[in-house]
């Protein structure tokens, strides 16, 4: 179909493969170098705005499923998307956690041009981890995580992109999906630790098996996870390379061309159990994960990951800007 061809040629252009000259203007990128891929006019991502959306979510407190803070923040996120002109769908489900707890989960889907066949999926999770089980102080292991970076940052980036899409309309469809219950996986202090990778990403597992639109398809997906942490850079995550290597190349090449290469180094990172796995494996949509990769020995995901220090003190506007502007550019390139 046309949406498949469109993605194919955009990605092949990044990979410098040849295409036939009869495929239209957008496919005439094949003979050009990566640095000369035409860039569409994309709106300017406002990092201050994204920072404010991050802080607004944190103001509710930890957004742990089944809590009042979780309920109120979910209403805030859905309301913001609606105010930006999106068609919002609430997908609610009772999901069973590893310990038998029934989580009143809520996937929030915000769609632009829902009737358009050609679609891009942008996703991230909005829930907070119930336990700071990676904190250096054992006394904090049973405390909830405020999750400024590991949840609020990715939703904030999506909200700012949604605000800009409202004022700079697209012809293609874009779906922002805020997955719930991603971070309720088995804690490190549990005797079950490491025994079941499927205890994570419950909301995306549910959506992938029960999409909000029957037969839902997208050209590709981009998962955002922890995209505002100070000192973050984003290496090419392992499962992303395995399932959607062309999308990886497209995003990283775009980042380098528009001046954010220092945040997207041309290097391979580790493998992350994350929401993009069910999107790839169950929904069949090639989806990558933009997730930080630290090599300083503290934690692969950074020093505040799953600690009580994941707060606004460690959110960097420059990181929010680099990720948000790059993903916006990818979207607007595909729109032309």
C-alpha positions in Angstrom: 0.0 0.0 0.0 1.0 3.6 -0.3 2.0 4.1 3.3 4.4 1.2 3.1 6.0 2.5 0.0 6.4 5.9 1.5 8.2 4.6 4.6 10.3 2.3 2.4 11.7 5.1 0.3 12.3 7.5 3.2 14.3 4.8 5.0 16.1 3.6 2.0 17.2 7.1 1.3 18.8 7.2 4.7 20.6 3.9 4.0 21.7 5.3 0.6 20.1 2.5 -1.4 19.0 3.1 -5.0 15.4 3.6 -6.0 13.8 3.9 -9.4 13.3 7.3 -10.8 9.6 6.7 -11.5 8.5 6.7 -7.9 7.9 10.4 -7.4 9.7 13.4 -6.0 10.0 12.0 -2.4 11.9 9.0 -3.7 14.6 11.0 -5.4 16.9 10.9 -2.3 18.7 7.8 -3.3 21.7 9.3 -5.0 22.3 11.8 -2.2 24.4 11.5 0.9 22.8 11.2 4.3 23.7 14.9 4.9 21.8 16.0 1.9 18.4 14.4 2.6 15.9 17.2 2.2 14.4 18.4 5.5 10.8 19.6 5.6 9.9 22.7 7.5 9.2 21.6 11.1 8.0 23.7 14.0 10.4 24.7 16.7 10.2 22.4 19.7 9.9 24.5 22.9 12.0 23.0 25.7 10.6 25.3 28.3 7.1 24.2 27.5 8.1 20.5 27.7 9.9 21.2 31.0 6.7 22.8 32.4 4.6 19.7 31.4 7.2 17.5 33.1 6.8 19.5 36.3 3.0 19.6 36.1 2.9 15.8 36.1 5.3 15.6 39.1 3.2 18.0 41.0 0.6 15.2 41.4 3.2 13.1 43.1 4.2 9.5 42.1 1.7 8.3 39.5 1.5 4.7 40.8 -1.5 2.7 39.4 -4.5 2.5 41.8 -3.6 5.8 43.5 -5.4 9.2 43.5 -2.3 10.9 42.0 -2.4 8.4 39.1 -6.1 9.1 38.5 -5.7 12.9 38.6 -2.6 12.9 36.4 -4.3 10.7 33.8 -7.1 13.2 33.6 -4.6 16.0 33.2 -2.8 14.2 30.3 -6.0 13.4 28.5 -7.3 16.9 29.0 -4.1 18.5 27.6 -4.3 16.4 24.5 -7.9 17.3 24.0 -7.1 21.0 24.4 -4.5 20.5 21.6 -7.2 19.3 19.3 -6.5 15.5 19.4 -9.1 12.8 19.4 -8.6 11.1 22.7 -9.4 7.5 23.5 -9.2 6.0 27.0 -8.4 2.3 26.9 -9.1 1.0 30.4 -8.3 -2.5 31.6 -7.8 -4.5 34.8 -4.3 -5.9 34.5 -2.9 -8.5 36.9 0.6 -7.6 38.3 3.2 -10.2 39.2 2.1 -10.3 42.8 -1.6 -10.7 41.9 -2.5 -7.0 42.4 -5.2 -5.9 39.9 -4.1 -2.6 38.4 -6.8 -0.2 37.1 -4.8 0.6 34.0 -5.5 3.4 31.6 -3.8 3.7 28.2 -4.4 7.2 26.8 -4.4 7.5 23.0 -4.4 10.9 21.3 -4.9 10.8 17.5 -4.5 13.4 14.8 -6.2 12.8 11.5 -7.7 9.5 12.7 -9.2 8.9 9.2 -5.8 9.0 7.5 -4.4 5.6 6.4 -0.7 6.7 6.6 0.1 6.9 10.3 3.1 7.2 12.7 3.0 6.0 16.3 4.7 7.9 19.1 4.5 6.3 22.5 5.8 6.3 26.1 4.6 5.3 29.5 3.1 7.6 32.1 3.0 5.6 35.3 5.6 5.8 38.1 7.5 2.9 39.6 6.1 1.9 43.0 9.5 1.1 44.4 12.9 2.9 44.3 14.6 -0.5 44.2 17.7 0.7 42.5 18.4 3.4 45.1 21.8 3.2 46.7 20.1 3.5 50.1 18.3 0.3 51.1 15.9 2.4 53.3 14.4 3.8 50.1 13.7 0.6 48.3 10.0 0.5 49.2 9.4 4.1 48.4 7.7 5.2 45.2 9.6 7.0 42.5 8.5 10.5 41.5 9.5 9.6 38.0 10.3 13.0 36.5 12.5 11.4 33.9 11.2 7.8 33.8 7.7 8.7 32.7 7.0 12.4 32.9 9.7 13.5 30.5 8.4 11.4 27.6 4.8 12.4 28.1 5.9 16.0 28.2 7.7 15.7 24.9 4.6 14.2 23.4 2.4 16.9 24.8 4.7 19.6 23.3 4.7 17.9 19.9 0.9 17.7 20.1 0.6 21.4 20.8 2.8 22.1 17.8 0.8 19.8 15.5 -2.4 21.6 16.3 -0.9 24.9 15.0 1.0 23.2 12.2 -1.4 20.7 10.8 -0.3 17.5 9.1 -1.8 15.4 6.3 -0.7 12.1 7.7 -2.0 10.6 10.9 -0.1 10.6 14.2 -1.1 8.6 17.3 0.4 9.4 20.7 -0.1 6.5 23.0 0.6 6.9 26.8 1.0 3.4 28.1 0.1 2.6 31.6 1.5 -0.1 34.0 4.9 -0.2 32.3 6.9 0.1 35.5 5.2 -2.4 37.8 7.8 -5.1 37.1 9.2 -7.4 39.7 11.4 -5.3 42.1 15.0 -6.2 42.7 14.4 -6.9 46.4 11.8 -9.6 45.6 12.6 -13.3 45.7 11.1 -13.4 42.2 13.6 -10.8 40.8 14.6 -11.4 37.3 12.2 -14.4 36.9 9.6 -12.9 34.5 10.3 -10.2 31.9 6.6 -10.1 31.1 5.9 -8.5 34.5 6.9 -5.2 32.9 5.1 -3.3 30.1 1.6 -4.5 31.0 -0.2 -1.6 29.3 1.6 -2.0 26.0 1.1 -5.7 26.1 -2.6 -5.2 26.5 -2.8 -2.5 23.7 -0.7 -4.6 21.3 -3.2 -7.5 21.7 -6.2 -5.2 21.8 -5.5 -2.1 19.7 -7.8 0.9 20.1 -8.7 0.6 16.4 -9.4 -2.9 14.9 -6.6 -3.8 12.6 -4.5 -0.7 13.5 -1.4 -0.2 11.5 1.3 2.4 11.4 4.3 2.9 9.1 6.5 2.8 12.2 6.6 3.6 15.9 9.0 5.6 18.1 9.0 4.8 21.8 10.3 7.5 24.1 11.7 6.5 27.5 13.6 8.7 30.0 14.2 11.5 27.4 14.9 14.4 29.8 17.7 13.3 32.2 20.8 15.4 32.6 23.8 13.8 30.9 21.7 11.5 28.7 22.8 10.4 25.3 20.9 7.8 23.2 22.7 4.9 21.7 21.0 2.5 19.3 19.1 0.1 21.5 19.4 -3.6 20.7 15.8 -4.7 20.1 15.3 -1.6 18.0 18.2 -2.7 15.8 16.8 -6.2 15.6 13.2 -5.3 14.7 13.4 -1.9 13.1 17.0 -1.1 12.0 15.8 1.2 9.1 13.8 3.3 11.6 16.9 3.5 13.8 19.0 4.8 10.9 16.3 7.2 9.9 16.0 8.8 13.4 19.8 8.9 14.0 20.6 10.3 10.6 17.9 13.0 11.1 19.3 13.9 14.5 22.8 14.3 13.1 21.6 16.4 10.2 19.7 18.9 12.3 22.5 19.3 14.8 21.8 16.9 17.6 24.3 14.2 16.8 26.0 14.6 20.2 22.8 13.4 21.8 22.5 10.5 19.3 26.0 9.0 19.0 26.6 6.5 16.2 27.1 3.6 18.5 25.2 0.5 19.7 23.7 0.4 23.1 22.3 -2.4 25.3 19.0 -4.3 25.1 16.0 -2.8 27.0 12.8 -4.7 28.1 10.4 -1.9 27.2 7.1 -1.1 25.6 8.5 -1.4 22.0 8.8 -5.1 22.3 5.0 -5.9 22.3 4.5 -3.2 19.6 7.0 -5.1 17.4 6.2 -8.7 18.4 2.4 -8.6 18.8 1.2 -5.6 16.9 3.7 -6.1 14.1 4.7 -2.5 13.9 8.4 -1.7 13.5 9.1 0.3 16.6 12.3 1.7 18.1 13.2 2.8 21.6 14.9 6.2 22.2 16.3 5.4 25.7 19.5 6.6 27.4 22.6 4.5 27.6 25.1 5.4 30.3 28.6 3.8 30.3 29.9 5.3 33.6 29.3 2.2 35.6 26.5 3.6 37.8 23.5 2.3 35.8 22.9 1.7 32.2 19.9 4.0 32.4 21.6 6.7 34.5 22.2 7.6 38.1 18.6 8.5 39.0 16.9 5.4 37.4 14.5 3.8 39.9 15.8 5.9 42.7 14.2 8.7 44.9 16.4 11.2 43.0 14.4 10.9 39.8 13.0 14.4 40.3 13.0 17.8 38.5 16.5 18.6 39.8 17.9 16.2 37.2 15.8 17.3 34.1 17.7 19.0 31.4 15.9 21.2 28.8 18.6 20.6 26.2 17.9 16.8 26.3 14.2 17.4 26.0 14.9 19.7 23.0 17.2 17.3 21.2 14.7 14.4 21.4 11.6 16.5 20.7 13.0 18.4 17.7 14.5 15.2 16.2 11.2 13.3 16.4 9.2 16.3 15.1 11.6 16.5 12.1 11.0 12.8 11.3 7.3 13.3 11.4 7.2 16.4 9.2 9.6 14.8 6.8 7.2 11.9 6.4 4.4 14.3 5.8 5.9 15.7 2.6 
